[in-house]
């Protein structure tokens, strides 16, 4: 299993540009998450999904959009990039709590995004 | 709303010694999970140890153990026999349906 994969690893954007951060998991997890980590800080939840076709906002959703058309993929879209979105972005996945698991989240390697 | 507080931005320990990282949280829930994650310079988030709130027994994973005080809402991590490879950022996290992270503690390990 590849686990959780993210592309790209690094990206530099100009203000106002758009891009999509890709995330995929091959563990058949129904929960998926997007976090951002600003320098010297912990992770903050942007959006999450409890299954294909279902998404919900986290703590810091402004400026982002997500979709979940399949169990495996959970892309994060930045429509109008701003310097405040310079951060490291992590995707994660887990089993549902309803399945009796610990809801341990498995993280991807992260994408470092710089907006200039 | 649930919050997680790590009051130690940085800690240091001598190799082979023991260090304890502090974490407190605030919640009105009675059933939840708590985690410690390690983030080395590679940025990869690695689960170190987990604790279920309904279990009174403190979790242990090899050199890592926790002191879970539910009434005090405290969840500290003890690292015994510290190794150079333990140097990293450590994040405490609270979980029901979503993970809420603390701001982290940077652990330095000196030879």
Contacts between the chains, C-beta under 8 A, distances in Angstrom:
chain1	res1	chain2	res2	distance
A	33	B	98	7.6
A	33	B	99	7.5
A	40	B	103	7.6
A	40	B	104	7.7
A	41	B	103	5.7
A	41	B	104	7.3
A	42	B	4	7.8
A	42	B	91	5.3
A	42	B	101	3.5
A	42	B	102	5.5
A	42	B	103	4.9
A	42	B	104	5.3
A	43	B	45	7.7
A	43	B	91	7.3
A	43	B	99	7.5
A	43	B	101	4.8
A	44	B	101	7.5
A	45	B	98	5.8
A	45	B	99	7.2
A	45	B	100	7.8
A	48	B	98	6.4
A	58	B	98	6.9
A	88	B	43	6.5
A	90	B	45	6.7
A	92	B	45	7.6
A	92	B	99	7.9
A	97	B	96	7.7
A	97	B	97	6.2
A	102	B	33	5.9
A	102	B	50	5.8
A	102	B	52	7.5
A	103	B	33	6.5
A	103	B	95	5.9
A	103	B	97	7.6
A	104	B	35	7.6
A	104	B	47	5.9
A	104	B	50	6.7
A	105	B	45	8.0
A	105	B	47	8.0
A	105	B	99	5.9
A	107	B	44	6.9
A	107	B	45	3.9
A	109	B	42	7.8
A	109	B	43	6.7
A	109	B	44	5.9
A	110	B	43	4.7
A	110	B	44	7.7
